[in-house]
Amino acid sequence: MARPLGSPGEPIAPGAGDGGAPDDRAGEDRTGEGDIEPGKRLIRVAGDRSQSLAERLAARLHRLAWRTPLHTLRLRGRYPLKLLGVPADPIAGDVSAGRALMGGRMIHLGESLDLETMDLAAPGLSPGFVDTLHGFAWLRDLAAAAPRERAAPVAEAITREWLATHGAQVAEPAWRADIIGRRILFWGAHAPLILSSADVVYRSAVLNNLARAARHLDRGAEKAEQGLPRLTAFAGVIAAGLLIPGGDARLAAGEAGLARAMAASLYGDGGLANRSPVAQLELVELLAQLRAVYLGMDREPHEAVSAALSRAVPALLGVTLGDGGLSSWQGGAPIAAARVAAAIEASGVRARPLRQARDWGYQRLGCGQAVLVLDAAPPPASRLAAGGCASTLAFEFSDGAHRLIVNCGGPRGGGVLPAEFAEALRSTAAHSTLIVADSNSTAIHDDGSLGRGVTEVELDRHELEGGSRLDVSHDGYARRFGFIHRRQLLLSGDGRELKGEDVLLPANRRRRASDAGFAIRFHLAPGIEVTPTADEQGALLRLPGGPLWQFRCKGAALATEESLWIDPAGRPRGSVQIVMTGEAAAGGASVSWLFRRAA
């Protein structure tokens, strides 16, 4: 029988843990304290949480204007006889997807499209697949799978069909600003695949469509949705300015627009305002591809591009776990390490993980082989993030390459999930944190928007001789139940012990809090074998092919329940969750718990 874990009910004290002073060389990010701001910090939610009626009407009028003769006239003009250059694509494609294209099928995250029978007017695909199709991201996969002489006929056949269906009619999604931005980038990088034909009429049609799309983007990039879509649109403007002759004015306008979009969409620490790690990865990939266009044209990247990459890469690395893949936040799948590494390599930025993203809202503890990532901020504003989650104070935890504590995840960056299923994954219960009365810490409305809940998060972080300590709290349950949720975490210097305490405190001394039930959930990674201890206050956790961990708790009833995890391919996989339940009286409640590596 495993040895007892001691007393998890003891308060977390500085220097706690079973190791001595940590070696500064141990772990991936124990060196340097420059990115840590010790002491307390108050993080407040942004004011406006949804797009205004006036903004929605303006966007609709903009799209309606596409149908007018005036807009058609604006798209007319000369088209280039050739591009000024062919920049390299810095990111390798998916060879298996490219081979499927060579065999007559386009595949994307579990979906497929038969090229022989495809109807590009109504392909019947998920939005993510449609965006990939119209953005021509599949050219990257095709280029990875076959030499140009074999791949070009396939690329040309699809491009001809696309031009016949969508080339003349200006309508969404094919002519959405961010999709055009991606299409220009991919057409430029893989021009040999779509412009190798001896058919002069076809080549002229491709180049004419490129010129028309650039003119459309000149007027529409600023009106794209704030965040990654607008950044992508302006990246397309810049690429067009670099690749199409006579583009100096367009280039200057695109660079100015990109700088404005970055100021509105990126926090000072490099994180996107939608707080999505998957979107952060897509941002790094986008900027790396744009950087390659500059370098391919023998130009230095604009300072806004270089500065954004230098900040975005550490923020991205800050939400990776010990296996190198992304942790799951804001509806995102846990993207595999290979894609993350490829994006970092393409960026040209070498940096350590950002341990304290003060504005983006993620805290990272790294000791020994252990890595913990905590959501320490309110959810993103609805106007910036469709699919935001009620995940405040949840965390994920890994031991080396083995994931131990996870969140359930979501579909972004992964496969296609049923709408109701995807909505359930946004709930507090789908994350490794405390939930009161089975109610989300931030309300999720039927239309998908976020409502009242967490408005403030208080954070106190210290790097100690014996490890790293976090003390965080949020007010998501204060209005409805009268409680503040406080979570204390201490990761020992050798990474072999994680001690925690979850406390419900009365939010207002003048107002009596309501008695309420609560549950603390720790979702375990798939494959972990859980064996409860005889006293029903602990469990042994056997990681597949990895170490043995022990768990103890005090102050709540312990049980195990079924759970699930969305894997990097977007597939739901069965797993187990540890659930600690109890009743919070008016004076509050406290539950202490401990994870310790046994071998």
C-alpha positions as CSV (number, residue, x, y, z in Angstrom):
1,M,0.0,0.0,0.0
2,A,1.2,3.5,-0.8
3,R,2.6,5.5,2.1
4,P,0.3,8.2,3.5
5,L,0.5,11.7,2.0
6,G,0.7,13.6,5.3
7,S,-1.9,16.3,6.1
8,P,-3.4,18.0,3.1
9,G,-5.5,20.1,5.5
10,E,-2.5,22.2,6.6
11,P,-2.4,25.7,5.2
12,I,-0.1,26.3,2.3
13,A,3.1,27.9,3.7
14,P,6.1,29.4,2.0
15,G,8.7,26.8,1.3
16,A,6.2,23.9,1.5
17,G,7.0,20.8,-0.5
18,D,9.2,17.8,-0.2
19,G,12.2,19.1,-2.0
20,G,15.0,21.5,-1.0
21,A,16.0,24.6,-2.7
22,P,15.3,24.2,-6.4
23,D,18.2,24.1,-8.9
24,D,17.7,27.1,-11.2
25,R,18.6,24.8,-14.1
26,A,15.8,22.4,-13.4
27,G,12.6,22.7,-15.4
28,E,12.2,24.7,-18.6
29,D,11.4,28.1,-17.1
30,R,12.9,28.4,-13.6
31,T,15.6,30.8,-14.7
32,G,15.1,34.5,-14.6
33,E,12.4,36.4,-12.7
34,G,12.0,39.2,-15.2
35,D,8.5,38.1,-16.4
36,I,7.1,37.6,-12.9
37,E,5.3,40.4,-11.1
38,P,5.2,39.5,-7.4
39,G,2.4,40.6,-5.2
40,K,-1.3,41.3,-5.7
41,R,-2.9,42.3,-8.9
42,L,-6.5,43.0,-9.7
43,I,-7.8,42.0,-13.2
44,R,-11.1,43.4,-14.3
45,V,-13.3,42.3,-17.2
46,A,-13.6,44.5,-20.2
47,G,-16.7,46.7,-20.2
48,D,-18.5,45.9,-23.5
49,R,-19.2,42.2,-23.8
50,S,-21.0,42.1,-27.2
51,Q,-21.2,43.8,-30.5
52,S,-23.5,46.8,-30.6
53,L,-26.6,47.0,-32.8
54,A,-25.0,49.9,-34.7
55,E,-21.9,47.8,-35.4
56,R,-23.9,44.8,-36.6
57,L,-26.0,47.0,-38.9
58,A,-22.9,48.7,-40.3
59,A,-21.3,45.2,-41.1
60,R,-24.5,44.1,-42.8
61,L,-24.7,47.2,-44.9
62,H,-21.1,46.7,-45.9
63,R,-21.8,43.2,-47.2
64,L,-25.0,44.4,-49.0
65,A,-22.9,47.0,-50.8
66,W,-20.9,44.2,-52.5
67,R,-23.9,43.6,-54.7
68,T,-24.1,47.1,-56.1
69,P,-22.8,48.2,-59.5
70,L,-20.5,50.7,-57.8
71,H,-18.6,48.0,-56.0
72,T,-18.3,46.0,-59.2
73,L,-16.8,49.0,-60.9
74,R,-14.4,49.4,-58.0
75,L,-13.0,45.9,-58.6
76,R,-12.2,46.6,-62.2
77,G,-8.7,47.5,-63.3
78,R,-5.5,46.2,-64.7
79,Y,-4.2,42.9,-63.6
80,P,-0.6,41.8,-63.4
81,L,1.0,39.6,-66.1
82,K,3.0,37.9,-63.4
83,L,3.8,38.2,-59.7
84,L,6.9,40.0,-58.6
85,G,8.1,37.0,-56.7
86,V,7.3,33.6,-55.1
87,P,7.9,33.7,-51.4
88,A,8.5,30.4,-49.6
89,D,5.9,28.9,-47.3
90,P,7.8,28.6,-44.0
91,I,5.4,25.9,-42.7
92,A,5.3,22.4,-44.1
93,G,2.0,20.9,-45.0
94,D,0.3,17.6,-43.9
95,V,1.7,14.9,-46.2
96,S,-1.2,12.5,-45.6
97,A,-3.7,15.2,-46.5
98,G,-1.7,16.0,-49.6
99,R,-1.7,12.4,-50.7
100,A,-5.4,12.3,-50.2
101,L,-5.7,15.2,-52.6
102,M,-3.6,13.4,-55.1
103,G,-6.0,10.5,-54.7
104,G,-9.1,12.6,-55.4
105,R,-10.2,13.6,-51.9
106,M,-9.8,16.7,-49.8
107,I,-9.7,16.0,-46.1
108,H,-9.8,18.3,-43.1
109,L,-10.1,17.2,-39.5
110,G,-12.1,14.1,-40.1
111,E,-14.3,15.5,-43.0
112,S,-13.7,14.8,-46.6
113,L,-14.8,16.1,-50.0
114,D,-14.8,14.0,-53.2
115,L,-13.1,16.1,-55.9
116,E,-14.9,14.3,-58.7
117,T,-18.4,15.1,-57.4
118,M,-17.7,18.2,-55.4
119,D,-20.2,21.1,-55.6
120,L,-18.3,24.2,-54.6
121,A,-21.5,26.2,-54.6
122,A,-22.9,24.1,-51.8
123,P,-20.2,21.8,-50.5
124,G,-22.1,20.8,-47.3
125,L,-19.0,21.2,-45.1
126,S,-18.3,22.6,-41.7
127,P,-17.4,26.3,-41.4
128,G,-13.7,25.3,-40.7
129,F,-13.5,23.1,-43.8
130,V,-15.2,25.8,-45.9
131,D,-12.6,28.4,-44.7
132,T,-9.8,26.0,-45.6
133,L,-11.2,25.4,-49.0
134,H,-11.8,29.0,-50.0
135,G,-8.5,30.1,-48.3
136,F,-6.5,27.6,-50.3
137,A,-4.7,26.4,-47.3
138,W,-4.8,22.9,-48.9
139,L,-2.1,24.0,-51.3
140,R,0.4,23.7,-48.5
141,D,-0.6,20.0,-48.0
142,L,-0.5,19.3,-51.8
143,A,3.0,20.9,-52.1
144,A,4.2,18.6,-49.2
145,A,3.0,15.4,-50.9
146,A,4.2,15.6,-54.5
147,P,6.6,17.4,-56.8
148,R,5.2,20.3,-58.8
149,E,4.8,18.5,-62.1
150,R,2.5,16.0,-60.4
151,A,0.7,18.3,-58.0
152,A,0.1,21.2,-60.3
153,P,-2.7,19.5,-62.4
154,V,-4.6,18.7,-59.2
155,A,-4.2,22.3,-57.9
156,E,-5.2,23.7,-61.3
157,A,-8.3,21.5,-61.6
158,I,-9.6,22.7,-58.2
159,T,-8.7,26.3,-58.9
160,R,-10.5,26.2,-62.2
161,E,-13.6,24.9,-60.5
162,W,-13.4,27.5,-57.8
163,L,-13.0,30.4,-60.3
164,A,-16.0,29.2,-62.2
165,T,-18.1,29.0,-59.1
166,H,-16.8,31.9,-56.9
167,G,-14.5,34.0,-59.0
168,A,-17.1,36.5,-60.3
169,Q,-19.7,36.6,-57.5
170,V,-18.6,38.7,-54.6
171,A,-20.2,37.0,-51.6
172,E,-19.4,35.3,-48.3
173,P,-17.7,33.1,-47.4
174,A,-15.3,33.1,-50.4
175,W,-15.0,36.9,-50.4
176,R,-14.9,37.4,-46.6
177,A,-11.9,39.7,-45.8
178,D,-9.9,37.2,-43.7
179,I,-10.5,34.4,-46.3
180,I,-9.2,36.7,-49.1
181,G,-6.2,37.5,-46.9
182,R,-5.3,33.8,-46.5
183,R,-6.0,33.1,-50.2
184,I,-3.5,35.8,-51.3
185,L,-0.8,34.5,-49.0
186,F,-1.3,30.9,-50.2
187,W,-1.6,31.8,-53.9
188,G,1.6,33.8,-53.6
189,A,3.6,31.0,-51.8
190,H,2.3,28.3,-54.0
191,A,2.0,30.2,-57.3
192,P,3.9,27.4,-59.2
193,L,1.1,25.0,-58.5
194,I,-1.7,27.2,-59.8
195,L,0.1,29.2,-62.5
196,S,2.2,26.6,-64.3
197,S,-0.4,26.0,-66.9
198,A,0.2,26.9,-70.6
199,D,-3.4,28.0,-70.8
200,V,-3.1,31.8,-71.1
201,V,-6.8,32.3,-70.5
202,Y,-6.7,30.4,-67.3
203,R,-3.5,32.1,-66.0
204,S,-5.1,35.5,-66.8
205,A,-8.2,34.5,-64.9
206,V,-6.2,33.6,-61.8
207,L,-4.2,36.8,-61.9
208,N,-7.3,38.9,-62.6
209,N,-9.1,37.4,-59.6
210,L,-6.1,38.1,-57.5
211,A,-6.1,41.7,-58.5
212,R,-9.9,42.0,-57.9
213,A,-9.6,40.4,-54.5
214,A,-6.8,42.8,-53.5
215,R,-9.0,45.8,-54.5
216,H,-11.9,44.3,-52.5
217,L,-9.6,43.9,-49.5
218,D,-8.4,47.5,-49.8
219,R,-11.8,48.7,-48.8
220,G,-12.9,45.8,-46.6
221,A,-9.9,44.9,-44.4
222,E,-10.7,47.6,-41.8
223,K,-14.3,46.2,-41.6
224,A,-13.3,42.7,-40.8
225,E,-14.1,41.4,-37.3
226,Q,-11.7,42.6,-34.7
227,G,-9.0,40.2,-33.7
228,L,-7.4,37.5,-35.8
229,P,-9.8,38.1,-38.8
230,R,-8.8,41.7,-39.2
231,L,-5.1,40.9,-38.7
232,T,-5.4,38.3,-41.4
233,A,-7.2,40.7,-43.8
234,F,-4.4,43.3,-43.4
235,A,-1.8,40.6,-43.9
236,G,-3.4,39.9,-47.3
237,V,-3.3,43.6,-48.1
238,I,0.4,43.7,-47.3
239,A,1.1,40.5,-49.3
240,A,-0.8,41.9,-52.3
241,G,1.2,45.1,-52.0
242,L,4.5,43.2,-52.1
243,L,3.6,40.7,-54.9
244,I,1.5,42.8,-57.4
245,P,3.4,45.4,-59.4
246,G,2.8,49.0,-58.4
247,G,1.8,48.1,-54.8
248,D,3.8,50.7,-52.8
249,A,0.7,52.7,-51.7
250,R,-1.2,49.5,-50.9
251,L,1.7,48.2,-48.9
252,A,1.9,51.4,-46.8
253,A,-1.9,51.3,-46.2
254,G,-1.7,47.6,-45.2
255,E,1.2,48.1,-42.8
256,A,-0.6,51.1,-41.1
257,G,-3.8,49.0,-40.9
258,L,-2.0,46.0,-39.5
259,A,-0.4,48.2,-36.8
260,R,-3.9,49.6,-35.8
261,A,-5.4,46.1,-35.8
262,M,-2.6,44.8,-33.6
263,A,-3.0,47.7,-31.1
264,A,-6.7,46.8,-30.8
265,S,-6.4,43.0,-30.8
266,L,-3.2,42.1,-28.9
267,Y,-2.4,42.7,-25.2
268,G,0.9,44.2,-24.2
269,D,2.2,40.7,-23.3
270,G,1.5,39.4,-26.8
271,G,-1.7,37.5,-26.2
272,L,-4.8,37.8,-28.4
273,A,-7.7,39.5,-26.7
274,N,-9.9,36.5,-27.4
275,R,-7.7,34.5,-25.0
276,S,-7.6,31.5,-27.2
277,P,-4.4,29.5,-27.4
278,V,-5.5,27.9,-30.7
279,A,-6.0,31.4,-32.1
280,Q,-2.6,32.4,-30.7
281,L,-1.0,29.6,-32.6
282,E,-2.9,30.7,-35.8
283,L,-1.6,34.2,-35.2
284,V,2.0,33.0,-35.0
285,E,1.5,30.9,-38.2
286,L,0.0,33.9,-40.0
287,L,2.7,36.4,-39.0
288,A,5.4,33.8,-39.8
289,Q,3.9,33.4,-43.3
290,L,3.7,37.2,-43.8
291,R,7.3,37.5,-42.6
292,A,8.3,35.0,-45.3
293,V,6.7,37.2,-47.9
294,Y,8.8,40.2,-46.8
295,L,12.0,38.1,-46.8
296,G,11.1,36.5,-50.2
297,M,10.9,40.0,-51.7
298,D,14.3,41.0,-50.1
299,R,12.6,43.3,-47.6
300,E,12.9,43.5,-43.8
301,P,9.5,42.8,-42.2
302,H,7.7,45.8,-40.9
303,E,8.4,46.6,-37.3
304,A,4.8,45.8,-36.3
305,V,5.2,42.3,-37.6
306,S,8.5,41.7,-35.9
307,A,7.4,43.2,-32.6
308,A,4.1,41.2,-32.6
309,L,6.0,37.9,-33.3
310,S,8.6,38.6,-30.5
311,R,5.7,39.0,-28.0
312,A,3.3,36.4,-29.4
313,V,5.7,33.5,-29.4
314,P,6.5,33.6,-25.6
315,A,2.8,33.9,-24.9
316,L,2.1,30.9,-27.0
317,L,4.8,28.8,-25.4
318,G,3.4,29.9,-22.0
319,V,0.3,27.8,-22.5
320,T,2.1,24.6,-23.7
321,L,2.4,21.6,-21.3
322,G,5.3,19.2,-20.8
323,D,4.6,17.3,-24.0
324,G,5.0,20.5,-26.1
325,G,1.3,20.6,-27.1
326,L,-1.2,23.3,-26.2
327,S,-3.4,23.2,-23.1
328,S,-7.1,23.5,-23.7
329,W,-8.8,26.9,-23.2
330,Q,-11.6,28.9,-24.7
331,G,-13.0,26.0,-26.6
332,G,-9.7,24.9,-28.2
333,A,-8.4,21.4,-28.8
334,P,-5.0,20.5,-27.4
335,I,-3.0,21.1,-30.6
336,A,-0.1,18.6,-30.9
337,A,3.5,19.6,-30.2
338,A,4.6,19.1,-33.9
339,R,2.4,21.9,-35.2
340,V,3.4,24.2,-32.3
341,A,7.1,23.5,-32.9
342,A,6.7,24.1,-36.7
343,A,5.0,27.5,-36.1
344,I,7.8,28.6,-33.6
345,E,10.5,27.5,-36.1
346,A,8.8,29.4,-38.9
347,S,8.5,32.6,-36.8
348,G,12.3,32.9,-36.4
349,V,11.8,33.8,-32.7
350,R,13.7,32.0,-30.0
351,A,12.2,32.6,-26.6
352,R,11.3,31.0,-23.2
353,P,7.7,30.4,-22.3
354,L,6.0,33.5,-20.7
355,R,5.3,32.5,-17.2
356,Q,3.0,35.3,-16.2
357,A,0.8,36.7,-19.0
358,R,-0.5,39.6,-16.9
359,D,-3.1,40.8,-19.4
360,W,-3.7,37.7,-21.5
361,G,-4.6,36.0,-18.2
362,Y,-2.6,32.8,-18.0
363,Q,-0.2,31.9,-15.2
364,R,2.4,29.2,-15.8
365,L,4.3,27.3,-13.0
366,G,7.3,25.2,-14.1
367,C,9.3,23.3,-11.6
368,G,11.3,20.2,-12.3
369,Q,9.5,18.2,-14.9
370,A,6.1,19.6,-13.9
371,V,4.2,22.3,-15.7
372,L,0.9,23.9,-14.5
373,V,-1.1,26.4,-16.6
374,L,-3.9,28.4,-14.8
375,D,-6.7,30.6,-16.2
376,A,-6.3,33.7,-14.0
377,A,-8.6,36.2,-15.7
378,P,-12.3,36.8,-16.5
379,P,-13.6,35.2,-19.8
380,P,-13.0,37.3,-23.0
381,A,-15.6,39.8,-24.1
382,S,-18.2,38.2,-26.4
383,R,-17.5,40.6,-29.2
384,L,-13.9,39.3,-29.3
385,A,-14.5,35.6,-28.8
386,A,-17.4,33.5,-30.0
387,G,-17.4,30.4,-27.8
388,G,-15.7,31.8,-24.8
389,C,-15.7,29.6,-21.7
390,A,-16.5,29.9,-18.0
391,S,-13.2,28.5,-17.0
392,T,-11.8,31.1,-14.5
393,L,-9.3,29.5,-12.0
394,A,-9.2,26.1,-13.8
395,F,-5.8,24.6,-14.4
396,E,-4.0,21.9,-16.4
397,F,-1.1,20.0,-15.1
398,S,1.6,17.7,-16.6
399,D,4.5,15.6,-15.4
400,G,7.1,15.6,-18.2
401,A,5.4,14.4,-21.4
402,H,2.5,13.0,-19.4
403,R,-0.7,15.0,-18.9
404,L,-2.3,14.5,-15.6
405,I,-5.0,17.2,-15.0
406,V,-6.8,18.6,-18.1
407,N,-9.9,20.4,-19.1
408,C,-12.4,18.7,-21.4
409,G,-11.4,21.0,-24.4
410,G,-13.4,22.0,-27.4
411,P,-13.6,21.9,-31.2
412,R,-11.5,24.9,-32.3
413,G,-8.5,23.6,-34.1
414,G,-9.8,20.0,-33.9
415,G,-12.7,18.2,-35.4
416,V,-16.4,18.8,-35.8
417,L,-18.6,18.3,-32.7
418,P,-22.4,18.6,-32.4
419,A,-23.5,22.1,-31.5
420,E,-25.0,21.1,-28.1
421,F,-21.9,19.1,-27.2
422,A,-19.6,22.0,-28.0
423,E,-21.8,24.3,-25.9
424,A,-21.6,21.9,-22.9
425,L,-17.8,22.0,-23.2
426,R,-17.8,25.7,-22.5
427,S,-19.3,25.2,-19.0
428,T,-17.4,25.5,-15.7
429,A,-18.1,21.8,-15.0
430,A,-16.0,20.9,-18.1
431,H,-13.0,22.5,-16.5
432,S,-10.8,21.5,-13.6
433,T,-12.0,24.0,-11.0
434,L,-14.8,24.5,-8.4
435,I,-18.4,25.0,-9.4
436,V,-21.2,26.2,-7.1
437,A,-24.8,24.8,-7.3
438,D,-24.0,23.4,-10.8
439,S,-23.9,27.0,-12.1
440,N,-21.4,28.4,-14.4
441,S,-19.0,31.0,-12.9
442,T,-19.9,33.2,-15.9
443,A,-23.3,32.8,-17.5
444,I,-23.5,31.3,-21.0
445,H,-26.7,32.4,-22.8
446,D,-28.7,30.4,-25.2
447,D,-27.4,32.5,-28.1
448,G,-23.9,31.6,-27.2
449,S,-22.9,35.0,-25.7
450,L,-21.5,35.4,-22.2
451,G,-23.5,37.1,-19.5
452,R,-22.9,38.1,-15.9
453,G,-20.4,36.4,-13.7
454,V,-16.7,36.9,-13.2
455,T,-15.8,40.6,-13.3
456,E,-12.7,40.6,-11.1
457,V,-9.8,38.3,-10.5
458,E,-7.4,39.0,-7.7
459,L,-3.9,37.5,-8.2
460,D,-1.0,37.1,-5.8
461,R,2.1,35.2,-7.1
462,H,5.4,34.5,-5.5
463,E,8.5,32.6,-6.6
464,L,9.8,30.9,-3.4
465,E,12.9,29.0,-2.4
466,G,10.7,25.9,-2.1
467,G,8.7,26.4,-5.3
468,S,6.1,28.6,-6.9
469,R,2.9,29.9,-5.2
470,L,-0.3,31.3,-6.6
471,D,-3.2,32.8,-4.6
472,V,-6.1,33.7,-6.9
473,S,-9.8,34.5,-6.4
474,H,-12.8,35.5,-8.5
475,D,-16.2,37.0,-7.9
476,G,-18.3,34.9,-10.3
477,Y,-20.5,33.5,-7.6
478,A,-20.7,36.7,-5.5
479,R,-23.9,38.2,-7.0
480,R,-25.9,34.9,-7.1
481,F,-24.7,33.0,-4.0
482,G,-22.7,35.5,-2.0
483,F,-19.4,33.7,-2.3
484,I,-15.9,34.5,-3.5
485,H,-14.0,31.5,-4.8
486,R,-10.3,31.5,-3.7
487,R,-7.8,29.0,-5.0
488,Q,-4.3,28.6,-3.5
489,L,-1.7,26.5,-5.3
490,L,1.9,25.6,-4.4
491,L,4.1,23.6,-6.7
492,S,7.2,22.3,-5.0
493,G,10.6,23.2,-6.4
494,D,11.3,19.7,-7.7
495,G,7.8,19.5,-9.3
496,R,6.9,16.3,-7.4
497,E,4.1,17.9,-5.2
498,L,1.2,20.1,-6.0
499,K,-0.7,21.3,-2.9
500,G,-3.9,23.2,-3.2
501,E,-6.8,24.7,-1.3
502,D,-10.2,25.8,-2.6
503,V,-12.1,28.2,-0.4
504,L,-15.6,29.8,-0.6
505,L,-15.6,33.0,1.3
506,P,-18.6,35.3,2.1
507,A,-18.5,38.1,-0.5
508,N,-20.2,40.7,1.7
509,R,-20.2,40.8,5.5
510,R,-23.4,42.8,5.5
511,R,-25.3,40.2,3.4
512,R,-25.7,36.6,4.4
513,A,-24.5,34.1,1.8
514,S,-26.9,31.4,0.7
515,D,-26.2,27.8,1.6
516,A,-25.2,26.0,-1.6
517,G,-23.7,22.8,-2.7
518,F,-20.3,22.8,-4.5
519,A,-18.1,20.4,-6.5
520,I,-14.4,20.6,-7.3
521,R,-13.6,18.7,-10.4
522,F,-10.2,17.4,-11.6
523,H,-10.6,15.9,-15.1
524,L,-7.8,13.4,-15.7
525,A,-6.1,12.7,-19.0
526,P,-7.3,9.6,-20.9
527,G,-5.7,6.3,-19.9
528,I,-5.0,7.2,-16.2
529,E,-6.1,4.4,-13.9
530,V,-7.7,5.6,-10.7
531,T,-7.8,3.4,-7.5
532,P,-9.6,5.0,-4.5
533,T,-8.0,4.5,-1.1
534,A,-9.7,2.6,1.6
535,D,-10.5,5.7,3.7
536,E,-12.3,7.3,0.6
537,Q,-10.2,10.4,1.0
538,G,-7.6,9.7,-1.6
539,A,-6.7,7.8,-4.8
540,L,-3.7,6.3,-6.6
541,L,-3.3,7.6,-10.2
542,R,-1.3,5.4,-12.6
543,L,-0.3,7.3,-15.7
544,P,-0.1,5.1,-18.9
545,G,3.6,4.4,-19.4
546,G,4.4,7.0,-16.7
547,P,4.8,7.6,-13.0
548,L,2.4,6.9,-10.1
549,W,0.8,9.9,-8.4
550,Q,-1.1,9.9,-5.1
551,F,-4.0,12.2,-4.3
552,R,-5.5,13.2,-1.0
553,C,-8.2,15.6,0.1
554,K,-9.8,17.0,3.2
555,G,-13.1,18.8,3.7
556,A,-15.2,17.1,1.0
557,A,-16.6,13.8,-0.1
558,L,-14.4,12.2,-2.8
559,A,-15.8,10.2,-5.7
560,T,-14.8,9.4,-9.3
561,E,-17.1,9.9,-12.3
562,E,-16.9,9.5,-16.1
563,S,-15.4,12.3,-18.1
564,L,-14.1,13.0,-21.6
565,W,-11.3,14.8,-23.3
566,I,-11.2,16.2,-26.9
567,D,-7.9,15.0,-28.3
568,P,-5.6,16.8,-30.8
569,A,-7.6,15.3,-33.7
570,G,-10.8,16.6,-32.3
571,R,-12.1,13.2,-31.2
572,P,-13.9,12.8,-27.8
573,R,-12.1,10.2,-25.7
574,G,-13.4,8.7,-22.5
575,S,-11.6,9.5,-19.2
576,V,-12.2,9.8,-15.5
577,Q,-12.6,12.8,-13.2
578,I,-12.0,13.2,-9.5
579,V,-15.0,15.0,-7.9
580,M,-15.0,16.4,-4.4
581,T,-18.4,17.6,-3.2
582,G,-19.7,19.4,-0.1
583,E,-22.1,22.0,1.2
584,A,-21.1,25.6,1.8
585,A,-22.9,27.2,4.8
586,A,-23.3,30.9,5.1
587,G,-19.8,31.1,6.6
588,G,-18.2,29.5,3.6
589,A,-16.3,26.2,3.1
590,S,-12.7,25.0,2.6
591,V,-11.3,22.0,0.9
592,S,-7.6,21.2,0.8
593,W,-6.0,18.6,-1.5
594,L,-2.6,17.3,-2.5
595,F,-1.1,15.6,-5.6
596,R,2.3,13.9,-4.9
597,R,4.5,11.9,-7.2
598,A,5.1,8.5,-5.7
599,A,7.7,7.1,-8.1
